[in-house]
Amino acid sequence: MRLLESADFCLQPRGDSYTRKSTFDAILAGCIPVFFHPVSAYLQYTWYLPRDYRSYSVFIHHGDVVGRNVSIEEVLMKIPSTKVARMREEVIRLIPTVMYRDPAAKGMKFKDAVDVAVERVVDRVAKRRRAAAEGREWQDSVDGDYSWKYDLLEDGQKEIGPHEFDQYVAT
């Protein structure tokens, strides 16, 4: 953890799956994660991480790295120190939402990962109930096909359109 705490950026390449435990270790250490595929965090942790991924992380497409079109070091060196400081502050704000607190611990009052999950499940059930009470079907798919884009819609937004990650995710 000391090594992660002393680094500005922590690289998060895919492991056996898109996500790595070290992603959460990096966030807990206040280290800005660098992702190489949007599924690594942006599309599967929408309950826990800000929609504006640029506020807390760096995205460099893995194809650009493998094809030697970009240098990871050069990309990171170009980020101004003021932006790095803002990103680190955002990462630090994320810490409670990706950790588990001991519910018996005294004086620790913050929403942890469990609180966030329960809140989002309750919210989803409430939306389904409202839809049923209004006589309409809950829609989390288009023509029966679930879209990863539904989780990225803002409150009240209903239309799914093109997204910057379309090129990386099969629909």
NORURVEN-V424333 format. One record per backbone hydrogen bond with DSSP energy under -1.0 kcal/mol. NH is the residue of the N-H (numbers start at 1). CO is the residue of the C=O. Records with the same first field share a line. If there is no record, write none. Layout:
NH = CO, CO
This chain:
5 = 1
6 = 2
10 = 32
12 = 34
15 = 17
23 = 20
25 = 21
26 = 22
27 = 23
28 = 24
29 = 25
30 = 27
31 = 26
32 = 8
34 = 10
35 = 58
40 = 37
43 = 38
45 = 41
48 = 45
49 = 45
53 = 51
55 = 52
56 = 53
57 = 53
58 = 33
60 = 35
62 = 36
65 = 61
66 = 62
67 = 63
68 = 65
69 = 64
70 = 64
75 = 71
76 = 72
77 = 73
78 = 74
79 = 76
84 = 80
85 = 81
86 = 82
87 = 83
88 = 84
89 = 85
90 = 86
91 = 87
92 = 88
93 = 89
94 = 90
98 = 95
105 = 102
113 = 99
116 = 112
117 = 113
118 = 114
119 = 115
120 = 116
121 = 117
122 = 118
123 = 119
124 = 120
125 = 121
126 = 122
127 = 123
128 = 124
129 = 125
130 = 126
131 = 127
132 = 128
133 = 129
134 = 130
135 = 132
136 = 131
142 = 145
145 = 142
150 = 147
152 = 149
153 = 150
157 = 154
166 = 163
168 = 165
169 = 165
